[in-house]
Amino acid sequence: MRLWQPFPVVRVSSSCVTSTITLFTFDPLLLSPSPFFVRLSSQTLALAQALLTEKTIPAGFIMRVTSSLLLASLLLLLLQTTEMKKPGKGRGLRGARHKLTRDRVKGAGRHSRSGPSRLAAADCSELTESREVFVDCQDRRLASVPTSQTWSNQPKHLLLARNRIKVLREGAFFGYESLTSLDLQQNQISLVEEGAFQGLTRLTTLLLQHNRLGTLSEEALIIMPNLNYLRLYDNPWNCLCPMDSLVRTLQVPSNRNLGNHARCAEPTRLKGMKLKQVDPELLCKEKDPTNDPQGDDDTDSLFPIEPIPIRTKPDATTSCHTYHFPQKRMDCSKRGLTEVPTGIPDDVVHIDLSHNSIHHLRARDFQGARSLRTLNLTNNNMERIDTASLSGLLHLRELDLSDNSIHFVKYGVLEDLYFLSQLKLGGNPWVCDYSIHYMVYWLRLHPGVRHSGLLCRSPPEHTGESVEEYVHSYNRECPKDRQHSRTDEDQTDPELWNTAMEVQGELEEELEPSHLRAPQKYQIIRLS
């Protein structure tokens, strides 16, 4: 018999000597009765039967079995308390919920199709910008691609850079049919199966640079008909016969933005050659050196010796890491650069060139970077900044020149920075002499620019003093360090004062009416 009440229910079963009463207590969490067994005497059993059948019971008989029933009730309460305190049971409703939740999590872990990456995908950011959904899973230590069911909306941009993905299996992107850009750079990818990108018919941008790819089949790219931007550089490409179809595809003129800057790492005779320039006929003619230990003179004819190219400036695309979310930025920090790399794309918004060895900024170093908003040049031991080095950066808002070796800024260096709002100058050995005045005057004319770190390092009498205060005191006193030209010396020579020639000139000025005087091009100011 099942009764769904929260109080004990009695079920009686009799035998010759003793009987067993099964006391059921309703458990509302488990939706089932919990049995507790109590062995009672035949007299107690008779009372229980009479109670259940509503028979009349003598008073004396009731008194004899009252103690037995009380004992059974106490025993029942004791058993319930002991049951609830058993390990793993929890306390009441909260403990039961915790147990059920824990069991669900264990079950989800056992039956999850994507394994560890599904759990890690919960740390990813799902953002919307310009009505397009971005899923940012960068730096999440993912070993595989999260399933598409993880996200509430279909993403258009999937960012998986800087993870631990080693292989892209067939069907890895099922459910991501809406993707237009896919960032897989800086992983450990060494194998891409032919059907890995199946279904990505809308994909236009694929970033695979900075991985461990040695070969890639053309078949992996054919299934993406709208692909027009592909990055493959900084991979150890093995330029042998399996690369023939890919190289021919990259060299089609209409694919001008596919595979730029990617170079062969092997074999030795093709090392350093761009995939877009290597002759596809040479890939399958390469001989295995293990089969020809003595060498063959014909081999040299297949691979003419190329002249050593003239040293050029590094290319920004191959020297830096490029990220597309939330805005396009380039990370060129700690790359051993000695000069600003060329080829900075015109749509890059942020660029970090810190912790390099760029000692000198030259004219037109940032030509073409029209969209640049922030520029970080800290820790470069920089000493010189040419006048036109920052020309063209009309939209630059933040410039960081801190922790370098700059003594002063030449006149005109900052003239193109119309929208600059923050300028960091700390950690430089600023020399407080007349050459520092341009910086202070420019800052006064641009009060909206927040600046910091402009302190005198030398000469010793001004060490630690604010440059603005130095310039202010300089203007209050007679400048002691001003260099005079010969013209100034002639004009300010006290021996020429009050001479006959000067007196005659003053008299002519007095006699001539002021409205007939010719405008003076120069004016001489006497300094006492």
C-alpha positions in Angstrom: 0.0 0.0 0.0 1.4 3.5 -1.0 0.2 6.6 0.8 1.6 10.0 -0.2 1.5 11.7 3.1 4.4 13.3 5.0 3.6 11.3 8.1 4.2 7.6 9.0 1.9 5.0 7.5 1.5 1.5 8.9 1.5 -1.8 7.0 0.8 -4.9 9.1 2.0 -8.4 8.3 1.5 -11.1 10.9 3.1 -14.4 11.8 2.7 -16.9 14.5 5.1 -15.5 17.1 5.9 -12.0 16.2 4.9 -9.6 13.5 6.6 -6.9 11.4 5.2 -3.5 11.0 6.6 -1.6 8.0 6.4 2.1 8.6 6.5 4.2 5.4 7.5 7.8 5.4 6.9 9.9 2.4 10.0 11.5 0.8 8.7 14.5 -1.3 12.1 14.8 -3.1 12.5 11.2 -4.2 8.8 10.7 -4.9 8.8 7.3 -3.2 8.0 6.0 0.3 10.9 5.1 2.6 10.4 1.9 4.6 11.5 1.4 8.2 11.0 -2.0 9.8 10.0 -2.4 13.5 9.4 -5.8 15.1 6.5 -5.7 17.6 4.8 -8.3 19.9 1.5 -10.0 19.0 -0.4 -7.7 21.5 0.9 -4.6 19.8 0.0 -6.1 16.4 -3.6 -6.8 17.6 -4.0 -3.1 18.6 -2.7 -2.0 15.2 -5.2 -4.3 13.4 -8.0 -3.0 15.6 -7.1 0.6 14.8 -7.0 -0.1 11.1 -10.4 -2.0 11.1 -12.0 0.6 13.5 -12.9 -2.1 16.1 -13.7 -1.4 19.7 -10.8 -1.9 22.0 -10.9 -2.5 25.8 -9.2 0.3 27.8 -7.1 -2.1 29.8 -5.8 -3.7 26.6 -4.8 -0.2 25.3 -2.8 0.6 28.4 -0.8 -2.6 28.0 0.4 -1.8 24.5 0.8 2.0 24.9 4.4 1.7 26.0 5.2 -0.5 22.9 3.8 2.0 20.5 5.7 4.9 22.2 8.8 2.9 21.9 8.2 2.2 18.2 7.5 6.0 17.6 10.8 6.9 19.2 12.6 4.3 17.3 11.1 5.6 14.0 12.2 9.2 14.7 15.7 8.0 15.6 16.0 6.1 12.3 14.9 9.1 10.3 17.4 11.3 12.0 20.2 8.8 11.4 19.2 8.4 7.7 19.4 12.1 7.1 22.9 12.4 8.6 24.4 9.7 6.5 27.3 10.9 4.3 26.3 12.3 0.9 22.6 12.8 1.8 22.8 16.5 2.6 20.4 18.2 4.9 16.8 18.4 3.7 15.8 20.0 0.4 19.1 21.8 -0.2 21.1 18.6 0.1 18.8 16.7 -2.3 19.0 19.5 -4.9 22.8 19.5 -4.6 22.9 15.8 -5.1 20.7 15.9 -8.2 22.7 18.8 -9.7 25.9 17.0 -9.1 24.6 13.9 -10.8 23.5 16.0 -13.8 26.9 17.6 -14.2 28.6 14.1 -14.0 26.2 12.9 -16.6 26.8 15.8 -18.9 30.5 15.3 -18.6 30.2 11.6 -19.5 27.9 12.2 -22.5 29.3 15.5 -23.8 30.3 15.2 -27.5 32.9 17.9 -27.5 34.7 16.8 -24.3 36.8 19.3 -22.4 36.4 22.1 -24.9 32.6 22.2 -24.3 33.2 22.9 -20.6 35.9 25.5 -21.4 33.7 27.2 -23.9 31.6 28.6 -21.1 34.5 31.0 -20.5 34.3 32.5 -24.0 32.8 35.9 -24.6 29.7 36.3 -26.9 29.5 39.9 -28.0 27.5 41.9 -30.5 29.1 44.8 -32.4 27.5 46.5 -35.4 24.8 43.9 -35.3 27.3 41.1 -35.9 27.9 38.4 -33.3 31.5 37.8 -32.2 32.6 34.8 -30.2 35.9 35.5 -28.5 37.6 32.3 -27.3 41.2 33.6 -27.4 43.6 32.4 -24.7 41.2 29.8 -23.4 43.6 26.8 -23.7 41.1 25.0 -25.9 42.3 21.7 -27.5 39.4 21.5 -30.0 36.7 23.7 -31.6 33.6 24.2 -29.4 30.4 22.9 -30.8 28.0 25.4 -32.4 25.2 24.6 -29.9 27.2 26.3 -27.2 26.2 29.8 -28.4 22.8 31.5 -28.1 23.2 33.1 -31.5 24.9 32.0 -34.7 28.3 33.8 -34.7 29.6 35.6 -37.7 33.1 35.9 -36.3 34.9 33.1 -34.4 38.1 34.0 -32.6 40.2 31.0 -31.5 43.7 32.5 -31.5 46.3 31.5 -28.9 44.9 28.2 -27.9 46.2 24.6 -28.1 44.4 23.2 -31.1 46.6 20.7 -32.9 44.3 19.1 -35.5 41.3 20.2 -37.4 39.2 17.2 -38.1 36.6 16.7 -40.8 33.4 18.5 -39.9 35.0 20.5 -37.1 32.9 23.5 -38.0 29.5 21.9 -38.5 26.8 24.3 -37.4 28.9 27.4 -38.1 27.4 28.1 -41.5 27.0 31.8 -40.8 30.7 32.5 -40.2 32.4 35.2 -42.3 35.7 35.2 -40.5 37.7 32.6 -38.6 40.8 33.3 -36.6 43.0 30.3 -35.8 46.4 31.9 -35.6 49.0 31.1 -32.9 47.8 27.6 -32.2 49.7 24.3 -32.7 47.8 23.1 -35.8 49.9 20.6 -37.8 47.1 18.9 -39.7 44.0 20.1 -41.5 41.8 17.4 -43.0 40.1 18.0 -46.3 36.6 18.3 -44.9 37.6 20.4 -41.9 36.0 23.6 -43.3 32.9 21.9 -44.7 29.9 24.1 -44.7 31.7 27.4 -44.4 30.4 28.7 -47.7 30.1 32.3 -46.4 33.6 32.5 -45.0 35.7 35.4 -46.4 38.6 35.6 -44.0 40.7 32.7 -42.7 43.8 33.2 -40.5 46.1 30.2 -40.1 49.4 32.0 -39.6 51.8 31.2 -36.8 51.0 27.5 -36.6 52.9 24.2 -37.5 51.5 23.4 -40.9 53.9 21.7 -43.3 51.4 20.9 -46.0 47.8 21.8 -47.0 45.6 20.4 -49.7 43.8 22.6 -52.2 40.7 20.5 -51.4 40.5 22.0 -48.0 40.0 25.5 -49.6 37.8 24.7 -52.5 34.7 24.2 -50.2 35.0 28.0 -49.3 34.0 29.7 -52.5 33.9 33.2 -51.0 37.3 33.1 -49.4 39.3 36.2 -50.4 41.6 36.7 -47.5 43.9 33.9 -46.3 47.0 34.1 -44.1 49.5 31.2 -44.1 52.8 32.8 -43.2 55.0 31.7 -40.3 54.3 28.0 -40.9 57.1 25.4 -41.7 55.9 24.7 -45.3 57.5 21.6 -46.9 57.5 22.6 -50.6 57.4 19.1 -52.1 54.9 17.4 -54.5 51.9 17.4 -52.1 52.0 21.2 -52.1 51.7 21.4 -55.9 47.9 22.0 -56.0 48.0 24.6 -53.2 50.9 26.6 -54.8 49.1 26.7 -58.1 45.9 27.9 -56.5 47.7 30.7 -54.6 49.4 31.8 -57.8 46.2 32.4 -59.7 46.1 36.2 -60.3 42.6 36.6 -58.9 43.8 35.1 -55.6 46.1 38.1 -54.9 45.1 38.1 -51.1 45.5 34.4 -50.5 48.7 33.2 -48.9 50.8 36.3 -49.2 54.2 36.2 -47.4 54.1 32.4 -46.8 57.5 30.9 -47.5 59.0 27.5 -47.9 60.9 26.1 -44.9 62.0 22.9 -46.7 63.8 21.6 -48.8 67.0 23.6 -48.4 67.2 24.8 -52.0 63.7 26.3 -51.8 64.0 27.7 -48.2 62.8 31.3 -47.9 61.0 31.4 -51.3 57.5 32.6 -51.3 54.8 30.2 -52.2 53.5 32.7 -54.7 56.8 32.8 -56.4 58.1 29.3 -56.3 58.0 27.4 -59.6 55.4 24.6 -59.2 57.4 22.4 -61.6 60.2 22.2 -59.1 58.1 20.8 -56.3 57.8 17.3 -57.8 61.3 17.3 -59.3 62.9 17.6 -56.0 65.2 14.6 -55.4 65.4 12.7 -52.1 69.0 13.2 -51.0 68.9 9.8 -49.3 68.6 8.0 -52.7 71.5 10.0 -54.2 74.2 10.1 -51.6 77.0 11.0 -54.1 75.0 14.0 -55.5 74.1 14.7 -59.1 75.3 17.6 -61.2 71.8 17.9 -62.8 70.3 18.9 -59.5 72.1 22.2 -59.6 70.6 23.0 -63.0 67.1 22.5 -61.5 67.8 25.0 -58.8 69.8 28.0 -60.0 71.5 29.9 -57.2 69.5 33.1 -56.4 71.4 36.2 -55.5 71.3 37.4 -52.0 68.5 39.9 -51.8 69.3 43.5 -50.7 68.4 44.0 -47.0 65.0 45.7 -46.7 62.9 46.9 -43.9 60.8 44.1 -42.1 57.3 43.6 -43.2 54.6 44.4 -40.7 52.3 41.5 -41.8 55.0 38.8 -41.2 56.7 40.4 -38.2 53.6 41.1 -36.1 50.5 39.4 -34.9 47.3 40.8 -36.4 44.0 40.6 -34.5 40.6 41.6 -35.9 38.5 41.9 -32.7 37.1 44.1 -31.4 39.1 46.4 -33.6 42.0 45.6 -36.0 45.3 45.8 -34.1 48.9 44.6 -34.6 51.1 43.3 -31.8 54.7 43.9 -32.8 56.2 43.9 -29.3 59.3 41.9 -28.4 60.0 41.1 -32.1 63.6 42.3 -32.2 62.8 45.2 -34.6 65.4 47.9 -35.2 63.1 50.1 -37.3 59.4 50.5 -37.9 58.2 47.7 -40.3 56.7 48.6 -43.6 53.3 47.6 -45.0 51.2 48.6 -42.0 47.6 48.1 -43.3 45.6 51.3 -43.6 42.8 49.9 -41.5 44.8 49.0 -38.4 43.6 50.9 -35.4 46.1 50.0 -32.7 49.8 49.0 -33.0 52.2 48.0 -30.3 55.9 48.4 -31.1 57.1 48.3 -27.5 60.2 46.4 -26.2 62.1 46.5 -29.4 65.3 48.4 -30.5 63.9 51.2 -32.6 66.4 54.0 -31.8 65.4 56.3 -34.5 62.0 57.3 -35.9 62.4 58.4 -39.6 60.3 60.5 -41.8 57.2 58.7 -43.2 57.7 55.6 -41.0 53.9 55.5 -40.6 52.9 56.5 -44.1 49.6 54.8 -45.0 48.5 54.1 -41.4 45.6 56.5 -41.7 43.3 54.8 -39.3 45.8 54.5 -36.4 44.3 55.5 -33.1 46.9 54.3 -30.5 50.7 54.0 -31.0 52.9 52.4 -28.3 56.6 53.0 -28.6 57.7 52.3 -25.1 61.0 50.6 -24.1 62.9 51.1 -27.4 65.9 53.1 -26.2 64.7 55.7 -28.7 66.9 58.7 -29.1 65.8 60.6 -32.2 62.4 61.5 -33.7 62.6 63.2 -37.1 60.2 66.0 -37.9 58.0 64.1 -40.4 58.1 60.7 -38.7 54.5 61.0 -37.4 53.0 62.8 -40.4 49.8 61.4 -41.7 48.5 60.2 -38.3 45.7 62.7 -38.3 43.4 60.4 -36.1 46.0 59.4 -33.5 44.5 59.7 -30.0 47.1 58.0 -27.8 50.9 58.2 -28.1 53.2 56.4 -25.6 56.8 57.5 -25.8 57.7 56.6 -22.2 60.8 54.7 -21.0 63.1 55.7 -23.9 66.2 57.9 -24.3 64.6 61.1 -25.7 66.2 64.4 -24.7 63.9 66.7 -26.6 61.4 66.8 -29.4 62.2 68.6 -32.6 60.1 71.5 -33.8 57.2 70.3 -36.0 57.1 66.6 -34.9 53.7 66.9 -33.3 52.0 69.2 -35.8 49.9 66.5 -37.6 48.4 65.1 -34.3 45.2 67.2 -34.4 43.1 64.7 -32.4 45.7 63.6 -29.8 44.2 63.3 -26.4 46.8 61.4 -24.3 50.6 61.7 -24.4 52.9 59.6 -22.1 56.4 60.9 -21.8 57.7 59.5 -18.5 61.0 57.7 -18.1 63.0 59.9 -20.6 66.1 62.0 -19.8 64.6 65.3 -20.7 67.2 68.1 -21.0 65.8 71.4 -19.8 67.3 74.0 -22.1 66.0 76.1 -24.9 65.4 73.0 -27.1 62.6 71.8 -24.8 60.5 74.9 -25.3 58.7 73.6 -28.4 57.2 70.7 -26.4 55.8 73.0 -23.7 54.4 75.6 -26.2 52.7 72.8 -28.2 51.0 71.5 -25.1 49.9 75.0 -24.2 48.2 75.3 -27.6 46.5 72.0 -27.2 45.0 72.1 -23.7 42.9 69.0 -24.4 46.0 66.7 -24.4 46.5 64.9 -21.2 50.3 64.4 -20.7 52.5 62.9 -18.0 56.1 62.3 -17.1 57.6 65.6 -18.4 60.3 66.1 -15.8 63.8 67.6 -16.2 66.6 65.1 -15.9 69.4 67.5 -16.6 71.1 70.0 -16.0 71.6 69.1 -12.3 70.2 72.4 -11.0 66.8 71.5 -12.7 66.7 67.7 -12.0 63.3 66.6 -10.9 61.7 70.0 -11.8 58.6 70.1 -14.0 59.5 71.1 -17.6 56.6 73.6 -17.6 57.9 75.2 -14.4 61.4 75.4 -16.0 60.1 77.2 -19.1 58.0 79.5 -16.9 61.0 80.5 -14.9 63.1 80.8 -18.1 60.7 83.4 -19.4 60.8 85.4 -16.1 64.6 85.7 -16.1 67.1 86.7 -18.7 68.0 83.5 -20.6 71.5 82.4 -19.7 71.9 79.6 -22.2 70.6 81.4 -25.3 73.0 81.2 -28.2 73.4 84.5 -30.1 74.0 84.7 -33.8 76.3 87.3 -35.3 73.3 89.4 -36.5 71.9 89.4 -32.9 75.3 90.5 -31.6 75.6 93.3 -34.1 72.1 94.5 -33.3 72.5 94.4 -29.6 76.1 95.6 -29.4 76.0 98.5 -26.7 78.8 100.3 -28.6 76.4 100.9 -31.5 73.8 102.5 -29.3 73.3 106.2 -29.4 75.7 106.6 -32.4 75.2 109.4 -35.0 73.6 106.9 -37.4 71.1 105.7 -34.9 70.2 109.2 -33.8 69.7 110.3 -37.4 67.3 107.4 -38.0 65.3 108.3 -34.9 65.0 111.9 -36.0 63.8 110.9 -39.5 61.1 108.7 -37.9 60.0 111.6 -35.7 59.8 114.1 -38.7 57.9 111.7 -41.0 54.2 111.5 -40.3 53.1 108.1 -38.9 50.5 107.5 -41.6 53.2 107.9 -44.3 55.8 105.6 -42.7 56.4 102.3 -44.5 55.5 99.2 -42.5 58.6 97.8 -40.7 59.4 94.2 -41.6 61.6 93.7 -38.5 61.6 95.2 -35.1 64.6 95.6 -32.8 64.0 95.0 -29.1 66.7 96.0 -26.7 67.4 93.7 -23.8 68.8 95.4 -20.7 
